[in-house]
Each structure stands twice: as C-alpha cells, then as structure tokens.
Amino acid sequence: MSLSLLHLSDIHATLAGPLHGRVDGLARLTELRQQLTSAPVRIDAVIAPGDLIDRTSPEAMPAVLRALDQVAEDLGAPLIPVLGNHDVPAFDRLSGPLAAGHRSLMLGPLRIIVLNSSSGSLDEPQLNWLRQELSHGSVPEWGSVVCLHHSPLASPVPALRGKGLRNGHELAEVLTGSDVRLILTGHYHHVQAGALASVPV
C-alpha cells in the first residue's frame, strides 16, 4: 500500500485581476484540474500549505477554498488547507477546521498534523499541543506528516534570509524522537529540501 499527497503551496489567489499583472492563482487551479483529470495518477490527499490568497485580496478566500475543494473532489481526496502569513487578513472569513488553526486527522495509517505558522512562529500553546499530540496514545502505523507554511530551514536566497520559521529550533525539540516522517511547507516560492531533527523537510 502507498499514499500519494498533492502539495499545492502559495496560490496567492486574487479577485481583482492577476497578481502583479501576471499570476492568476484561481486560473492556475482550473488548469491543474484539467491536467489531473487526464493524468493516470491516484491522489490520496490535497495539501495546500498556506498563502491561499494574496494579502491584498482577503475577499478571495471563499473562491480559492471552493476551487481547492473542486480539485480534491475531482480526485476523490480530502482537502487539507493550511494558513500562511498572507491569509491573516481573511481570518474573519474562516470557519470549520481551518479556523481552528492547528489540528490532526488520520489518512488511513498516516497521521496528518496541521500547524498554524501564519505569524511566522509557533507559539507555546501550539507547541504544547503538538507535544501532547505526538505522545498521546498509540503511534500511527505509518507515522505522521507535519504541514505548516513557514519552512524551519533557512533559504539560500539572500532576499529570503530570516523569513523562515523563527523558532524552528523549538519545533525541532518537539519532533526529536517522535513518529514524524516528513514536514511539508511553502512560503519561499522555490524548491528546497533538507532535514530538521533528522526529519525530511
């Protein structure tokens, strides 16, 4: 058995025309739906780790969530949205699990843990919740995947230095020795891979 996760970060959806005159996040999701419906691929979950909207367009939040729901529905997979720093102006438009910020859910034998780093860091109550979540009860058969917006790794791009998760060292302390097998993030707009507390990022 295997699980496939579709990772869609930093959509930066807007309603008042393409961002910077070029980037149309909602149109890109429509194009993605068309590509996926003709692709011989099975997706078990759609993970969108933050910056669902651009901060200049908080009114786009319902539209981007509908568009993501359509992608997930086409694939027959659950949608797991995550909050990013650009999503903060739309917080009053949130409801359901997304409004709660951090949460966990089971995807077959895999646990998905969602954290809210929209402020740029993880506060103490959230870290305490994560610590309890990872130590509570039996370990999922396939372990856990942690999803958050800000990468705990430093970016090699000079303009992005210091823009990652401000307290990545505290997250590392919580994850050390845990069942977490993977960390998925967004934010930097470039490809990056590394490790935190021996967990692939």
N, C-alpha and C positions, 0 to 999 in steps of 0.2 A: 504494500500500500504506500502511496505517496500523496503529498498535498502540494498544490501549486497556488502561490499567492501573487496576485496582480498588485504591483506597487505603483501608485499614481500620486506623486507629490507636487506641490506648488503649482496648482492650477491657476491661481490668481484670476478668478472669473470676475468679469465686469459686465455691466448692463449698458453703459453709455459709450459703446464703441470699443474697439480693440485697445488694450493697454499699450501705451507708448505708440499708438497707431499701427501696431504690428501683431500683438499677441491676443488672440481671441480664445480664452480658455474654454468657453462653452462650445464653440465650434470645434475645437480640438477633441472634446469628449464625444461629439457627434461623429467625427471622423474615426475615432477609436472604436466606437460601437460598430461601424460599418466594417472595419478591418477585422474585429474579433468574431463577428458573425460568420465570416467566410474562412476563418482560420481553424485548422484542426487541433484545437487546444482546449483542455479542460481546466477551468479556474475554480478553486475551492473557496476563495475569499478575495474581496477587493478592498485593499487597504489604501487610504488616502491620508498620508501623514502631514496634514497641515497646510496653511495658506491656501485654503479652498477658494477664498476670494482675495481681491486686492483691497487694501485698507481704504482706498478711495471709493469703494463700491459696496458698502455693507448691505445694500438692498439686493445684491446678487446672491446672498446666502441661500434663500429658498430655491432659486433657479439651479444653482450648482448642486445642491443636495438632490433635487429631482433628477438632474442629468446623471449624477453618480448612481442613484437608485436604478435608473434605466439601464445603465451599463451592467450593474450587478444582477438585475432581473433577467436581462438577456442571457447572462452566463449561468443563471440559476445558483448564484453565490451570495452570501451575506455581504453587506457593505459595512466596513469598519472605518468611519471617519475620525480624524484626529484634529485637534485645534492647534493652529500656529499663531505667530505674532500678528500677521495681517488679519486674522479672524476676530481679533479683540473688538473692533467697532460693531460687530454683528452679534455680540454675546446676548443682547436683549431679544434677538430673534431665534435663539436656540431653544429646543425642547427635547424631551426624551433623553436617551442615554448620552447624547453629545453634550447636553447642558451640564451633565454631572462631571465632565472633565475626565477624571481617571476612572477606570473600570476594567473588569476582566470578563472573558467569555471563553467557552470551550468550543473548539473546532475539531470535532472528532477526538482523537487522542492528544491534540495540541491545545495548550492554553495561550490565548492572545491577551496581552496586558497592554492597555492604553494609558499613557501618561499625558498630562497637560503641561507642556513647557512654554505656553504662549507668552509668559512673562520673561522668558529667557533662562529660567532656572526652575528647579523643582523644590517647592517649599517643604518644610519639616513635616507637616501633617501628611503630605502626599508620600514622602519618603517612608514615613512610619507605616502608612497603609500598604505600601509596596513590600516593606519588610514582613509585615504580617501576612500578606497575600502569598508570598513565596514560602513562608514557613508553616502555613496552615494546611492541615490535613495531608492527604496522600499526594505524591508527586505525579503529575500527568505523565502518561506513558511516553509521550514524545517531548516532554519538557515544555518550555514557554518561549514565546516570542514577545519582545517588548517593542512597542511602537510609540514614538514621540516625534515632535517636529525638529527640535534643535539637536544637531549631532553632538555627542560628547567628545568627538575628535576635533582637533584643530584643522582648519582649512589651509592648504598650501598657497591659496590665492591671497596676496598681500592685502587687498581691499576687504577681505573677509576675516582677517585676523581678529580674534577676540569676539567674534559674532556667534560662536557655538554655544553649547550649554555651559552656563557659567559655573555650575557646581557638578561637573562631570565626575570629579573625584568622589563626591558623596554618593552618586549613583553607583560608581564602581565598588564602593564599600558594601553597599546593599546587595549587589549582584554576585560578589565573590562567594564561591561555593554553592551558588544556587542552581536551579534547574534551567536557567535561561540559556537558550541555544543561539539566539540571534537578536540583534537590535536593528530596527528599520527606522530611518529618519528621512527628513527632507531638508529644506531651508537653504542650502548652499547653492543650489542650481548647477551643481557639477557632480560628476561621478566620483565616488570615493569609497574606499574600503579600508578597514583596519580592525582593531580589536580594543575592547575595554574589559578589563578584568578577565582576559582570555576569551571573551565572548565576541564573535564576529559582528562588526558594525557595517 
